Amino acid sequence: MKIAVLGAGGWGTTLSVLLNGNGCDVSLWEFNPEYAKTLTRYRENFYYLPKIKIPKTVHITNNLEEALLGKNIVVISTPTQFIRKSFESIYDYDFKNKLILSVSKGIEDKTFMLVSDILLDIFKKAGRNNILSLSGPSHAEEVSRKIPTAVVCASEDASKSRIVQKIFSNDYFRVYTNDDLTGTEVAGALKNVIAIAAGMSDGAGYGDNTKAAIMTRGINEIMRLGLKLKAKRETFFGLSGIGDLIVTCSSKHSRNRFVGEQIGRGRKLQAVLKEMKMVAEGVTTTKSAFELSKKLNIELPITHQVYDILFKNKDPHKATKSLMKRNLKEEI
């Protein structure tokens, strides 16, 4: 199988190495031409995945057309907010006979589009049955070291997700399938917002009780938005839902949890983001989810408080009290 991985961040690099090890012909595309040369020369992603060697048989390039030439599967591993700009030169590329697998997680600013919708919007020669999403609790830092990991591949065409399942699976990376593309993408996007809240709780000095409440009520919020968008309830209790939420709210590798923790300690958002090498997708997704919830007239109370903290400078302790003092209700 011939595969192009578009985006040489930590996750894109990890998947390139994994697929190469599974016997695939892999091209890895890097947006920055100078960094593409660095990756080619040293075969190591010093910025995003240090100490993991990229095999010489992984072809690294800065040229999109070169990366795509003759490939059967195209993996999109570019941050959600940069997808449109990154792929302008291939908007007219013929994807009809290729699978487009997104590993990006987020909701686009202003359009409120999930990644699959962005891809269908910009790639005019692609169909919805060509679009898939790979999601679940899978930090690149662990998968690259072959730590056992399970994820899910979602597609509205079961035969396509089974293709990805077979190609990506090995003795340390197990892929399940489901047919709920929307639910899988909603869960992957919103869990980053809840992870920021969990990090804020840690930074503010709250305890395990608080974080457990955030995570439990958080999955309820994620599901509420997903169901409004016609997702399936059971998706949110699987790997792309509660599984990804647990790891992102708890892990030292989580960028979004880190952002929340720093703000919980009293730092300002821009100062935190300025010193980060990787993109914390949850920051922009918080804004998109907040505005989308108003448009759809649904309650996302944790998301709303995270929005107020990030963009309205609300104190995290006051935001916590706002959540605790909401009208009492049944647990639904």
N, C-alpha and C positions, 0 to 999 in steps of 0.2 A: 504494500500500500504506500502511495506517495502523498506526503502531508506537508502543508505549509503552515507554520506557526507565525502569526502576524502579531508581533509584540514581544520584545526580549526582556521583559521584566523578570522577576523571580519565578512567577508561575509559568510564563511562556518558556523560559529556559528549562525549568524542571520538566515540563511536558515534552520538550524537544529531546532531552536526554532519555526520558522514559520511553518514548516512542522509538527512538533510535535503538535502545536496548531490546525492544520488542521486534526488531527486524524491519522497521519501516525506513523508507527513504525520506529524510526530513530536511526541510529548509527552514531556517529561522530568520525572520525579518526584523531588523532593528531600525527605528525611525531616524536616529542620529547617525549620519555617515561616519563621523570620527569614532564614535563608540563602536560602530559595526566593525571598523578596522581593529580596534582594541580587542574586541571579542574574538575576531578571527586570528589575531596574532597570539594572544595569551590563552585562548580557549577557557576563559574563566570570567564569570560575570561579577566583577569586583564590587560594583555598586549594590546589586540586588541579591546575589547568591554566591557569596565568597566561599572558596575552598571546594566548590563542586566543579569538576572538570567537564567541559563540553567535548565530546568525542570529535575527532577530526572528520569523521564521516557525516557530521551535521553541517550542512552548507549554510553559512552565515552571509547575509546580504543586506544591503540598503535599498535594493531595487525591488519594488513590489511585483512588477511583471516577471522578473527573474524568479522570485520566490514562488509565484503561482504556476509557473510553466509546468504543464503535465501533471499537476497535482489532483488527487481525488477528493481530499478533505482539506478544508481551510479552517484553521483554528484561530478565532479572534480572541486575543489576550491583551488588547489595548484598553486602558481605562475608559469607562463608559462616556465620559464627557469629551473625550478626544477622538471618538470613533469617526464622526463625520469629517473632521478636518484631516485626519490621518489618511483616509482612503479616497479622497477626492479624485485622484488620478485613475481609479479603477471602478468608478461608478457604473460604467457601461460594460464592465467585464461580464462574460457569459458564465453564470453560476448554475445554469439549469441542470447540468449533469454532475454537479459537485455538492458535497455536504458542507454546510457552513456551521461549525460548532463554536458556540460562544462559551468562553469561560470568564467573561466579564460580568460584573454584578453592579447594578445601579439603575436609577431612573433618571433619564435625561432632563436637564434643566430646561424649563419653559415649555417643552413639548410634552412632558410627563410620559415619554415613551420608555417601555422596557427595551432591553437590548435587541430582542428579536424584531420588534417593531422598527427600531432604528435601521437595522440591517435590511429589512424589507423596503423601507422608505428610500434608502440610498442606492441599494443594488437593484436596479429595475429588472434585471434578468435573473431573478431568483424567486422561488416560490416558497410558501410557508412550510411545505413538507420538506424543503431542503434545510430548514433551520433547526438546530438542536442546541440544547444547553447542558453543560456539564457542571454540576454543583454538589456541594456537600462539605463536611468538615475535613479540609485538605490544605493545611499550610504548606507552602512550597518548601519551607525550611525542614520539614519532616519528610515529605514525600521524596525530596531529593536525596535523603539519607536512607531511603528504602524502609521507612517505618510503616508498618501495615496501616492501610487507609482504605475506607470504603466511601464511594460517591454514587451519584445517580446521574444517568443521562436521560434527559427528557426530550421527547419529540412527539408530534401528533401523528407521525407515521412510525408504527412500532418496528417495522423492518429496518428503518434507518437507525434507530437507537440501538438495535441489536448489532448492527455493523460496528458502531463505535464501541459498544460493550466488548466485543470480541477483540478489537484491535488494541484497546487501551489496557485491558485486564492482564495482570500477571500475578506472581506470587506475593507481591506486596501492595498491589493496587487493584482493588476489586470494584467493578462497575455494575450497578443495578440499573434497571430501566423503569421509566413510567411514561404515561402519555399526557401529562399535565405540564405543558411548556410554560403557560402563564403562571401557575402556582409555584413552579420551581424558580422562576425568575423573580417573582414577588418576594418569596422567602429569602432568596440570595441578596436582594437589594435591601430589604427592611431590617434584616438581622444586623447590618452594619450600624443602623441608627440605634437599635437597642444596645449594641455593644458599646457605643459611645456613652449611653446612659449608665451601663454597668461600670465602665471606667470612671465616670464621674462619681459614682457611689464609692468606688475604691479610693479615689483621690480625696474625696470629702471626709473619709474616715469612717464611713458606715460599715456594717458587718455583713456576714453571710446571709442573714435574714433578708436584708435589703436587696442584695443582689439576686437572691432566689425569687423575690417578689417581682423584681424588674424583668427577669427572664421569663417567668411564668405568665405575667400579664403582658409581656412583650409578644410572646407567641400568639396571644389572643388578638393583639392589635394587628400583627402581620396577617393572621388568618382573616380578620374582618375586612382588611383591604383586598386580600386575595379573592375572597368570596364575592365581593362587590364586582370584581373584574372577571367573574365566572370561573375561578379556579376550583379545584376539588379539595374538600376539607382534609382528606386523609394525607394529602401531600405535606401538610404543615406538621405532621407528626413523624415524618420520615427524615432521611439524611439531609435533604436540602432545607428542611424546616428546623425542627428542634435540634437535629444533629449539628448543623452548621451554627445555629444560635449558641449552643453550649460552648463549642470550641472558640467562637469569636468573642464571647463575653468573658472567657476564662483564661485564654492563652497569653503567654508573654510575647508570642509572635504577632498578636492582633494589632494592626495599626490603628484601627478604630477605637479599640479599648484603650490604647495608649493615649490617643488624643483626648478622650474623655477623662482619663486619669489626670493628665496634666492640667486640664481646665478645672477639674474638681479640686486641685491643689491651689487654684487661684491664678493660673497663668491665662493669658489672652490667646484666642484662637489663632490669629495671624502669626504670633510669635512661635507657637507650637508648629504650625504648618511650614513655616519658613525653614526650620532646621531639619525637616523630614526629607529623606531621599525618595521614599515611596508615596504613592497617592492613597489617602484615606478616603475611599469612595463614599463613606457614610456621611461626610460633611455636606456635600452637594445633594445627596439623596435625601437628607433631612429636610432641606429646603423644598425639594420637589415633592416629597411625600406630604409635607405640611400643606402646600398649596393644592395638591391633588385631593387631599382629604376635605378641604373646604369646597372644592368643585363638586365632589361626589356626596357631600353632606354626611360624612361619617366621622365618628369620634376616634381619634388616635391620641389619647392624653399624654402618653410618655413621649411620643414623637413631638407633640406640640411643646412640651416643656424643654426638650432638647433643642428645638428650634429657638425658643426664647433665650436659652442660655448662650447658644452659638451666635445668634444674629441680633439679639436684643440686649445682650449683656446682663441677663438675669442671673442673680446669684444662685448657684446650685442648691444651697440649703433652702432658699425660699421656694425654688422649684419643687423640691421634695415635699415641703409643707403643702404646696398647692395640690400635689397629687394625693397626699394623705387626707386632705380636708375636702375632697370632692364629695358630692352627695353619695350616701351609702346605698349599696345596690346588691343584687344577687350576683353570684359568680357565674358569668356567662361569657 
